[in-house]
Amino acid sequence: MNRVCSIFAQLLQLFPRAKFQQAVQFHLAEHHARGFTCWGQFVAMLFCQLGQAKSLREICNGLMSIEGKLKHLGIEKAPNKSTLAYANEHRPWQLYKTIFEELLGLCMHTAAGRKKAFRFKNKLQSLDSTSIDLCASLFDWAKFKSTKGAAKIHLLLDHEGYLPCFAHITDGKSHDITVARKFKFQPGTILAMDKGYVDFGWWERLTEQGVYFVTRLKKDILWDEVESRTPPQNSPILRDQIIQLRASQQRSYTMQLRVVTMWDDKKQQELQFLTNHLLFGATTIARIYKERWQIEIFFKTLKQLLRVKTFVGTSANALKTQIWTALIAILILKYLKLKSSFGWSLSNLVALLRQQLFVYRHLYQWLDDPYQAPPALEGIHD
């Protein structure tokens, strides 16, 4: 006898109701609520992401069409459009950030001990941001240009499981380095980042904290060579130099950095990497920067597979609620991929999961063998 609930209901079991209610009370998220709970809002917005709903109408009508199965989701009935719109605009988006952090802990525990791309024990993370174009007249709070609005997602990606471990959402005018200065890193962390994070003072603070970084060398950075090391034989490494940044009128810099120059056959040009890690092999430094491409893949996946380019609300709170729900959804997908023995790609998993959301079958059996016919259903009561 098969007594499982729908796959969507099983996914919601990743969020214990007791912890969810603690987060609701902490953020006072149901202050002045009239019947429509935060859990109902969360279910609706998660359905927006996993069910690929494009509007409030699609969310509400989609849930209404399966009303007989809503009890398994912990809600009595589908919300009205106006009710959901009001909740997204007024209930604090910080609640979703808290839910994200709870699920992140579960995902990181699951990813721990997996095979790593590098032999070193240091935590490897990538830092970058991506912009989302918005209509300036509708999203008047998202300042960017006079005729164009934008929001930015600043993200820190942990390469153990490729999980987003920290995110910050701003308007389009916010500079990457301004947000980066607020991030906290564990000593020993290796940070891969692009040329948008040049700040000598910040680099000094990272070095003092025992945090390493690898970035591309900008041409306008002035430096003097202190030491020249012999590059490894039979490798694309051309030069390996210890350098000292030149002092400016405002201050001098005591930290020593390292420039690794390699030849890229594909682009037919030299690439120069700048780092404060003086001990790793030159080829390892080049590979660390190459690994930064994973955060670009993450942003591409987020924009292509989830709802972060079209929004069901225009206020800052509604937009942040939807983006944080998208980040929660991608953590769910990463967790399912980590738990499954089947060779899923995220695009395949999203497509099939959308079709199976309200099918009654065992989630983890389906994950391991998605093309097997579901068992006969008996003894299921709504």
C-alpha positions as CSV (number, residue, x, y, z in Angstrom):
1,M,0.0,0.0,0.0
2,N,1.4,3.3,-1.1
3,R,0.7,6.1,1.5
4,V,3.0,8.9,0.2
5,C,1.8,12.5,-0.3
6,S,2.6,14.6,-3.3
7,I,6.2,15.4,-4.3
8,F,5.6,19.1,-3.5
9,A,4.4,18.2,0.0
10,Q,7.6,16.0,0.5
11,L,9.8,19.0,-0.6
12,L,8.1,21.2,2.0
13,Q,9.1,18.7,4.7
14,L,12.6,20.1,4.3
15,F,11.2,23.1,6.2
16,P,10.1,22.0,9.7
17,R,7.0,24.0,10.6
18,A,8.2,24.6,14.2
19,K,11.4,26.3,13.0
20,F,9.4,28.1,10.3
21,Q,7.0,29.5,13.0
22,Q,10.0,30.5,15.1
23,A,11.3,32.6,12.2
24,V,7.9,34.1,11.6
25,Q,7.7,35.2,15.3
26,F,11.2,36.5,15.3
27,H,10.5,38.7,12.3
28,L,6.9,39.6,13.4
29,A,5.9,38.6,9.9
30,E,2.3,37.9,10.7
31,H,1.7,41.2,12.5
32,H,-1.9,42.3,11.5
33,A,-2.3,39.1,9.4
34,R,-5.9,38.3,8.6
35,G,-6.2,34.6,7.9
36,F,-3.5,34.3,5.2
37,T,-0.5,32.8,7.0
38,C,3.2,33.2,6.2
39,W,3.3,29.5,5.5
40,G,0.6,30.0,2.8
41,Q,2.6,32.8,1.3
42,F,5.8,30.7,1.3
43,V,4.0,27.7,-0.4
44,A,2.6,30.1,-3.1
45,M,5.9,31.7,-3.8
46,L,7.8,28.4,-3.9
47,F,5.1,27.1,-6.3
48,C,5.9,30.2,-8.4
49,Q,9.5,29.0,-8.7
50,L,9.1,25.3,-9.0
51,G,5.9,25.4,-11.0
52,Q,7.3,28.2,-13.3
53,A,4.3,30.4,-12.7
54,K,4.7,33.8,-14.5
55,S,2.1,35.9,-12.7
56,L,0.0,36.2,-9.6
57,R,-2.9,34.9,-11.6
58,E,-0.9,31.7,-12.6
59,I,0.2,31.1,-9.0
60,C,-3.3,31.5,-7.5
61,N,-5.1,29.6,-10.3
62,G,-2.5,26.9,-10.3
63,L,-3.0,26.2,-6.6
64,M,-6.8,26.5,-7.0
65,S,-6.8,23.8,-9.7
66,I,-5.4,21.2,-7.2
67,E,-7.3,22.4,-4.2
68,G,-8.1,18.8,-3.1
69,K,-4.4,18.3,-2.5
70,L,-3.6,21.5,-0.6
71,K,-4.1,19.9,2.8
72,H,-0.9,18.0,2.3
73,L,0.8,21.3,1.8
74,G,-0.4,22.7,5.1
75,I,-2.9,25.2,3.6
76,E,-6.7,25.2,3.4
77,K,-7.3,27.0,0.2
78,A,-5.5,28.9,-2.5
79,P,-5.0,32.7,-1.9
80,N,-6.6,35.5,-3.8
81,K,-4.3,37.6,-6.1
82,S,-4.8,40.7,-4.0
83,T,-4.1,38.8,-0.8
84,L,-0.8,37.4,-2.1
85,A,0.2,40.7,-3.6
86,Y,-0.4,42.5,-0.3
87,A,1.6,39.8,1.6
88,N,4.6,40.1,-0.8
89,E,4.6,43.9,-0.5
90,H,4.3,44.2,3.3
91,R,5.6,41.0,5.0
92,P,9.4,41.2,5.7
93,W,11.6,39.6,3.1
94,Q,14.1,38.9,5.9
95,L,11.9,35.9,6.8
96,Y,12.9,34.2,3.5
97,K,16.6,35.0,4.1
98,T,16.3,33.1,7.5
99,I,14.6,30.2,5.8
100,F,17.4,30.2,3.2
101,E,20.0,30.1,5.9
102,E,18.3,27.1,7.6
103,L,18.2,25.1,4.4
104,L,21.8,26.1,3.5
105,G,23.0,24.4,6.7
106,L,21.3,21.2,5.7
107,C,22.8,21.4,2.2
108,M,26.3,22.1,3.4
109,H,26.1,19.1,5.8
110,T,25.0,16.9,2.8
111,A,27.8,18.3,0.6
112,A,30.5,17.8,3.3
113,G,33.0,15.1,2.4
114,R,32.3,15.1,-1.3
115,K,35.2,14.8,-3.7
116,K,36.9,18.2,-4.2
117,A,38.5,19.7,-7.3
118,F,41.6,20.6,-5.3
119,R,43.8,18.8,-2.8
120,F,44.2,21.6,-0.4
121,K,42.0,21.8,2.7
122,N,41.2,25.5,2.4
123,K,37.6,26.6,1.7
124,L,37.3,27.9,-1.8
125,Q,34.7,30.6,-2.6
126,S,33.8,32.8,-5.5
127,L,32.5,36.4,-5.2
128,D,30.6,38.2,-7.9
129,S,27.4,40.0,-8.7
130,T,24.8,39.9,-11.5
131,S,22.4,42.6,-12.7
132,I,18.7,42.2,-13.4
133,D,17.1,44.8,-15.8
134,L,14.0,46.4,-14.5
135,C,11.5,49.0,-15.9
136,A,12.4,52.4,-14.4
137,S,8.8,53.6,-14.3
138,L,7.5,50.5,-12.5
139,F,10.5,49.8,-10.2
140,D,11.2,53.5,-9.3
141,W,13.2,52.5,-6.2
142,A,15.8,50.5,-8.3
143,K,18.0,53.4,-9.4
144,F,20.4,52.7,-12.2
145,K,20.0,55.1,-15.2
146,S,17.5,57.8,-16.0
147,T,15.6,55.5,-18.3
148,K,16.5,52.2,-16.9
149,G,16.2,50.4,-13.5
150,A,18.2,47.5,-12.2
151,A,18.6,45.3,-9.2
152,K,21.9,43.5,-8.3
153,I,22.4,40.1,-6.6
154,H,25.8,40.0,-4.8
155,L,26.6,36.4,-4.2
156,L,29.3,34.3,-2.5
157,L,29.5,30.8,-3.9
158,D,31.0,27.9,-1.9
159,H,32.7,25.5,-4.2
160,E,31.9,22.5,-1.9
161,G,28.7,21.5,-3.6
162,Y,28.6,24.9,-5.5
163,L,26.1,26.3,-2.9
164,P,25.3,30.0,-2.6
165,C,26.4,30.7,1.0
166,F,25.7,34.4,1.2
167,A,23.6,36.8,-0.9
168,H,22.8,40.5,-0.8
169,I,20.3,42.3,-3.0
170,T,20.7,46.0,-3.9
171,D,19.7,48.5,-6.6
172,G,21.8,48.7,-9.7
173,K,23.9,51.6,-8.6
174,S,25.6,49.8,-5.7
175,H,29.3,49.1,-6.3
176,D,30.5,45.5,-6.0
177,I,33.4,46.5,-3.7
178,T,31.1,48.4,-1.3
179,V,29.1,45.3,-0.7
180,A,32.2,43.0,-0.6
181,R,33.6,45.0,2.3
182,K,30.6,43.8,4.4
183,F,31.2,40.1,3.8
184,K,32.9,38.0,6.5
185,F,35.3,35.2,5.7
186,Q,36.8,32.4,7.7
187,P,40.6,32.5,8.1
188,G,42.2,30.3,5.5
189,T,39.5,30.9,2.9
190,I,40.6,31.3,-0.7
191,L,38.5,33.9,-2.6
192,A,38.3,34.0,-6.4
193,M,37.0,37.2,-7.9
194,D,37.1,39.4,-11.0
195,K,38.6,42.8,-11.6
196,G,35.6,44.6,-10.1
197,Y,37.0,44.1,-6.5
198,V,40.1,46.2,-6.6
199,D,40.6,47.9,-3.3
200,F,44.2,47.8,-1.9
201,G,43.0,48.7,1.7
202,W,40.4,45.8,1.6
203,W,43.1,43.5,0.3
204,E,45.3,44.4,3.2
205,R,42.5,43.7,5.7
206,L,41.9,40.3,4.0
207,T,45.6,39.5,4.3
208,E,45.7,40.4,8.0
209,Q,42.6,38.2,8.6
210,G,44.4,35.2,6.9
211,V,42.1,35.3,3.9
212,Y,43.6,34.6,0.5
213,F,42.3,36.0,-2.9
214,V,43.0,35.3,-6.5
215,T,41.9,37.9,-9.1
216,R,42.9,39.2,-12.5
217,L,45.6,41.9,-12.7
218,K,44.4,45.2,-13.9
219,K,46.7,47.0,-16.3
220,D,46.6,50.3,-14.4
221,I,47.9,48.8,-11.2
222,L,51.5,50.0,-10.6
223,W,54.0,47.6,-9.0
224,D,57.6,46.7,-8.6
225,E,59.1,43.2,-8.9
226,V,60.7,41.9,-5.7
227,E,61.5,38.4,-6.7
228,S,61.3,36.3,-9.9
229,R,60.6,32.5,-9.5
230,T,61.3,29.8,-11.9
231,P,58.0,28.7,-13.6
232,P,57.2,24.9,-13.7
233,Q,58.5,23.0,-16.8
234,N,56.1,21.8,-19.5
235,S,53.3,24.1,-18.3
236,P,51.6,27.2,-19.7
237,I,53.0,29.3,-16.9
238,L,55.3,32.0,-18.3
239,R,56.3,34.0,-15.2
240,D,55.9,33.8,-11.5
241,Q,56.8,37.1,-9.7
242,I,56.6,38.4,-6.1
243,I,55.7,42.1,-6.3
244,Q,55.3,45.2,-4.1
245,L,52.5,47.7,-4.9
246,R,53.7,51.2,-5.4
247,A,52.8,53.7,-2.7
248,S,50.3,56.5,-3.5
249,Q,50.2,60.0,-2.2
250,Q,47.7,58.9,0.5
251,R,49.4,55.8,1.8
252,S,51.9,53.0,1.3
253,Y,51.2,49.3,1.2
254,T,53.4,46.8,3.1
255,M,51.8,43.5,1.8
256,Q,53.6,41.5,-0.8
257,L,51.6,40.1,-3.7
258,R,52.2,37.6,-6.4
259,V,51.7,37.8,-10.2
260,V,51.3,34.6,-12.1
261,T,51.4,34.9,-15.9
262,M,50.2,32.1,-18.1
263,W,49.6,31.6,-21.9
264,D,46.1,30.8,-22.9
265,D,46.1,28.8,-26.1
266,K,42.4,29.2,-26.7
267,K,42.4,33.0,-26.5
268,Q,46.0,33.2,-27.9
269,Q,47.0,35.8,-25.2
270,E,48.7,36.1,-21.8
271,L,46.6,36.1,-18.7
272,Q,47.9,37.6,-15.4
273,F,46.6,36.6,-12.0
274,L,47.2,38.5,-8.8
275,T,47.1,36.8,-5.4
276,N,48.3,37.2,-1.8
277,H,49.0,33.5,-1.5
278,L,52.8,33.0,-1.9
279,L,53.1,29.3,-1.4
280,F,50.7,27.5,-3.8
281,G,52.1,26.3,-7.1
282,A,51.7,28.7,-10.0
283,T,49.5,26.2,-11.9
284,T,47.2,25.9,-8.8
285,I,46.7,29.7,-8.7
286,A,45.7,29.6,-12.4
287,R,43.3,26.8,-11.8
288,I,41.7,28.6,-8.8
289,Y,40.8,31.5,-11.0
290,K,39.5,29.2,-13.7
291,E,37.2,27.7,-11.1
292,R,35.7,31.1,-10.6
293,W,33.7,30.4,-13.8
294,Q,31.3,28.3,-11.6
295,I,29.7,31.4,-10.2
296,E,29.0,32.6,-13.7
297,I,27.3,29.2,-14.4
298,F,25.3,29.6,-11.2
299,F,24.0,33.0,-12.3
300,K,23.1,31.6,-15.7
301,T,21.3,28.7,-14.1
302,L,19.4,31.0,-11.7
303,K,18.2,33.3,-14.5
304,Q,17.3,30.5,-17.0
305,L,15.6,28.0,-14.7
306,L,13.9,30.2,-12.0
307,R,11.8,33.3,-11.8
308,V,14.3,36.2,-11.3
309,K,13.8,38.1,-14.5
310,T,10.0,38.7,-14.4
311,F,8.4,39.7,-11.1
312,V,4.9,39.3,-9.6
313,G,5.3,42.6,-7.6
314,T,7.0,45.9,-8.1
315,S,7.9,47.0,-4.6
316,A,11.4,46.4,-3.2
317,N,10.0,44.1,-0.6
318,A,8.1,42.0,-3.2
319,L,11.2,41.7,-5.5
320,K,13.5,40.7,-2.6
321,T,10.9,38.1,-1.5
322,Q,10.8,36.6,-4.9
323,I,14.6,36.5,-5.3
324,W,15.1,34.9,-1.9
325,T,12.5,32.3,-2.8
326,A,14.4,31.6,-6.0
327,L,17.6,31.1,-4.0
328,I,15.7,28.8,-1.7
329,A,14.4,26.9,-4.7
330,I,17.9,26.5,-6.2
331,L,19.1,25.1,-2.8
332,I,16.3,22.6,-3.0
333,L,17.5,21.6,-6.4
334,K,21.1,21.3,-5.3
335,Y,20.0,19.3,-2.3
336,L,18.0,16.8,-4.4
337,K,20.9,16.5,-6.8
338,L,23.3,15.7,-3.9
339,K,20.9,13.1,-2.5
340,S,20.3,11.4,-5.8
341,S,22.3,8.6,-7.4
342,F,20.9,9.5,-10.8
343,G,23.0,11.8,-13.0
344,W,20.7,14.8,-13.0
345,S,21.4,18.1,-14.7
346,L,19.7,21.0,-13.0
347,S,17.8,21.9,-16.2
348,N,16.4,18.3,-16.5
349,L,15.6,18.2,-12.8
350,V,13.6,21.5,-13.0
351,A,11.7,20.4,-16.0
352,L,10.7,17.0,-14.7
353,L,10.0,18.3,-11.2
354,R,7.6,20.8,-12.5
355,Q,5.6,17.9,-14.2
356,Q,5.7,15.8,-11.0
357,L,5.0,18.4,-8.3
358,F,1.5,17.0,-7.5
359,V,2.1,13.4,-8.3
360,Y,1.8,10.9,-5.4
361,R,5.1,9.0,-5.4
362,H,8.1,8.6,-3.1
363,L,10.4,11.6,-3.8
364,Y,13.8,9.9,-3.3
365,Q,12.8,6.7,-5.2
366,W,11.7,9.0,-8.1
367,L,15.0,10.9,-7.8
368,D,17.1,7.7,-8.2
369,D,14.9,6.2,-11.0
370,P,12.8,9.0,-12.5
371,Y,11.7,7.1,-15.6
372,Q,10.2,4.1,-13.8
373,A,6.4,4.0,-13.8
374,P,4.9,5.0,-10.5
375,P,3.4,2.3,-8.3
376,A,-0.3,1.8,-8.1
377,L,-1.8,4.2,-5.5
378,E,-3.9,2.8,-2.8
379,G,-5.1,4.1,0.5
380,I,-4.6,7.8,-0.2
381,H,-7.0,10.1,1.5
382,D,-7.2,13.9,1.0
